[in-house]
Amino acid sequence: MKRFFVLGLLMGLVAPTTFDSRADFREEIPFIPTPIGVVDRMLELAEVKKGDVLYDLGSGDGRIVIRAAKKHGVRAVGIEMDQELLAQSKKAAKAEGVSHLVEFRSEDALKADLSSATVVTLYMLPWFNEALKPNLQKMLRPGARIVAHDFGIEGWRPDKTKKLPEIEQRPDGYRHQHTIYLWRIGKSPNPSQTANKYFLVGLPIGLGSSRHNRLNASIYIL
């Protein structure tokens, strides 16, 4: 899997969780696992329950998909293009006894059919999120929830924003405060025309990197 250095390290500071999301270039995203504690908070914020179908776009090592199936008993689908991570995800699902509830697909998240999803989880850079907006608007049904880690979508105000109180101290010396965003799909197909119903945060995988929890890049990008 390719890994890229991200410029603009914030020395010794807690990373900002909001910034200009407009990206004028499409950088590939390295895989950075989301801590399980943050995964649990994402699922709680989305109010995942029996009967839901969760799609994790850029599912990485499969931890969100597996956690949703094991803890909440829901069907879950991981969309990932890295073959090594897909193999790792399938192996982990079998070890956790949830293979009958989960599926991992080798697909481009920008082209995936999301019409059966009631919950979408995301952890991608802003340009990915923005590129995914049309699909989310077109495919997701009213009542669907989208929960994103650290990155939102410019122009789409979340229904809920939760800044986690714990500060993650990383081995490289950087500190990061995680933020989670929630959107609920309303009846209007256009978030800008809806008073309190906003659609989502996207996290496509268009260029073949794995996302999910790949993003603590918020602390590295200026």
C-alpha positions, 0 to 999 in steps of 0.5 A, a space after each residue: 500500500 502506498 503511503 505519503 507524507 503529509 506536509 504541515 505538521 502542527 508541532 506540539 498542538 492539539 489538531 484543529 478539527 475545522 478548516 477549509 475543506 476545499 481541496 484543489 488537488 486529489 492527494 491519496 490517503 494513507 491508512 490510519 486506523 480509527 481507535 476502537 473507542 472512537 468507532 464505538 462513539 461513531 456507532 452510538 451517534 448514528 444510533 445503529 440498531 437491529 435492522 440497519 445496514 451499514 456501509 463503511 466507505 474506505 473500510 481499511 482493516 474492517 474494524 467499523 464493519 466488524 464492530 457494528 456487526 458484533 456489537 449491534 448485530 447489524 448487516 454491514 458492508 465495507 468498501 475498500 480497494 486495497 487487496 491486502 486490507 480486504 484480506 485482513 478484514 475478511 480474516 478478522 471477520 471470521 475470527 470475530 464470528 461475524 462473517 455471516 453478517 458482513 461483506 467486504 467489496 473491492 470497489 471504488 467508493 465513488 461508484 458503489 451502490 449505496 441505495 440499501 444503506 441506512 448508515 454510512 460511515 466515513 473517514 476521508 479527506 475533504 475532496 473525497 467527501 465533496 466528490 461523494 455528495 451527488 451519490 449520497 443525495 441521489 442514493 440515500 433514503 430519508 432517515 439514513 444517517 451519515 457519520 464522519 470522523 474528523 472531516 465534514 463537507 463544506 456547505 453541509 451543516 451537520 445535525 450533530 457535532 461531537 468533539 470527544 474530550 479525550 486527547 490522543 497522544 501519538 507515538 510521534 509526539 502529536 496530540 489529536 482531539 477527535 471530532 465526529 459529525 452526524 447528518 440525517 437524510 431529510 426529504 429534500 434532495 438538496 441540503 441547502 434547501 433543508 432547515 435542519 436536515 443535512 446529508 453527509 460527509 463523504 468518503 469515497 475512495 476514488 483513487 484506490 486508497 483505504 480510508 476509513 480510519 485513515 484520517 488523523 491527517 487533520 492534525 497534519 494538514 494545514 
